[in-house]
Amino acid sequence: MISSMMYDALAPELITARFRARSLIHTYNAHFPPGATPASLTADRAAMLSEIFSKVGANPFVEPPLRVDYGCNISIGKDFYANFGLVILDYGIVRIGERVMFGPGVAIFTATHEVGVQSRREGREYAVGVEIGDDCWVGGECDDYAGG
């Protein structure tokens, strides 16, 4: 999958991996314990991001809701900030540099399909990685903060 070769998105091991990611994301998005402070909430969320993503630099801040397919194919550099409604469909590797900022509703999609109908009928697809360099700012969508 991460090598940009065709794969079956309905393979049992991929379904299991997506299920794991959904569980972690649900916990992340719902986490706001009584008595939380800005510092404690930021620390809690940074720890959770380290469970979801493959690599997390210092001082990450991602406003919920966050949505990913796997999470394990995503790395973020230090001082990463994402506003509400970030979606990363990480069938391919997603590398995000240091000091990167995302506006609300940013979406990154790595999965794609052949134009021939037969492979789509069979559930086959492939992915292409995405890399965003250091010090980038990616604006966002303005449709109600992507449902946030």
C-alpha positions, 0 to 999 in steps of 0.5 A: 500500500505505502509502496504505491502498488495496487492493494485491496482496501478490504483486506482483513488486516487493513480493516483491522488497522482502520478500526484501531485508528477509529478507536484512537481518534474517537478517544482523541476527539472526545477528550476534554476531562473535567478540570482540564486546563489549557496546559493539561489538555495540550499535553494529553492530546500530544500524548494521544497523537504520539499513539496515533501518528508514526512520528510527532515532533515537539509541541503539536496542536491539533484541534478536534475533530481529527480524522485519519484512516490509519494514522501510522503512515503520518509524521509531523514535525515540531510546532505543528498546528492544525485548526478544526476538521483536519482529515488525512486519508493516509493510505500512503505516507504523509510527511509534514515538516516543522512549523507547519500550520493548517487552517480549518478543514484541510484534507489530505488524500493519498488513495486513488483509483485507476480509471478502468472500472474493473479494478474499482469494482474489485476494490483495488486502489493505490496510494501516492505519498504526500510531503509538506515541507517546513514552514508551510501554511495551508489555508482551509475550507470555509464550509462551517469549519469542515463540520467542526 
